Amino acid sequence: MTTKWIKCRESLPETICPVLIFTVSNKIYIAELDYKNDDLPSFYVTYLNFVCDCGKINEEEFLISEVSHWMPLPKPPEGEE
């Protein structure tokens, strides 16, 4: 089963559900859709910054206009121990 990229102008993922996003600058991130500012949807990438500030949690926002596509995360591997 293959998962395909979905155009943001056709459909958006559920909020607070991690997905892969593809930006207009050709980068891929794991992000979540949320409506934090002015009821406009944005994708948020949250990560730990271990280089600066000794483990500080940072967040990067991508406006919908900066993201062209999204897709669900793949299922994790099965069975191997």
Phi, psi and omega per residue, in radians:
M1 nan 2.216 3.103
T2 -1.913 2.495 3.090
T3 -1.779 2.383 -3.102
K4 -1.886 2.699 3.064
W5 -1.168 2.449 -3.134
I6 -1.974 2.275 3.122
K7 -1.225 2.319 -3.139
C8 -1.079 -0.548 -3.137
R9 -1.265 -0.244 3.118
E10 -1.692 -0.581 -3.074
S11 -2.878 2.606 3.050
L12 -2.097 2.653 3.117
P13 -1.274 2.973 3.022
E14 -1.124 2.677 3.121
T15 -1.244 2.668 3.094
I16 0.902 0.728 3.084
C17 -2.244 2.007 -3.082
P18 -1.050 2.322 3.097
V19 -2.462 2.883 2.968
L20 -1.484 2.418 3.037
I21 -2.128 2.604 3.075
F22 -2.080 2.075 -3.048
T23 -1.551 2.868 3.102
V24 -1.164 -0.249 3.059
S25 -1.659 0.305 3.041
N26 1.124 0.685 3.077
K27 -2.073 2.622 3.141
I28 -2.015 2.337 3.117
Y29 -2.373 2.804 2.883
I30 -1.650 2.192 -3.047
A31 -2.545 2.966 3.072
E32 -2.221 2.451 3.085
L33 -1.466 2.385 3.094
D34 -2.663 2.828 3.136
Y35 -2.007 1.203 -3.056
K36 -1.476 -0.622 -3.021
N37 -2.049 2.033 3.018
D38 1.007 0.489 3.127
D39 1.043 0.333 3.048
L40 -1.719 2.313 -3.096
P41 -1.266 2.467 3.032
S42 -2.449 2.712 3.013
F43 -1.678 2.407 -3.122
Y44 -2.106 2.271 3.058
V45 -1.870 2.113 3.121
T46 -1.948 2.325 -3.126
Y47 -2.620 2.778 3.061
L48 -1.575 2.350 3.110
N49 -1.779 1.768 -3.122
F50 -1.565 -0.252 -3.130
V51 -1.376 -0.785 -3.131
C52 -1.971 2.658 3.011
D53 1.037 0.286 2.968
C54 0.880 1.081 3.041
G55 1.584 0.281 3.131
K56 -1.150 2.421 3.094
I57 -1.476 2.207 3.129
N58 -2.023 2.757 3.113
E59 -2.378 2.382 3.110
E60 -2.075 2.368 -3.103
E61 -1.879 2.372 3.025
F62 -2.096 2.096 3.065
L63 -1.161 2.712 3.130
I64 -0.948 -0.636 3.141
S65 -1.143 -0.290 3.138
E66 -1.628 -0.099 -3.094
V67 -2.090 2.158 -3.108
S68 -1.627 -0.622 -3.049
H69 -2.481 2.829 3.031
W70 -2.557 2.841 3.023
M71 -2.696 2.660 3.079
P72 -1.078 2.669 3.045
L73 -1.172 2.576 3.076
P74 -1.205 2.762 3.072
K75 -1.247 2.590 3.117
P76 -1.209 2.817 3.111
P77 -1.079 2.663 -3.128
E78 -1.994 2.643 2.830
G79 1.400 -0.582 -3.057
E80 -1.332 2.341 3.132
E81 -2.125 nan nan
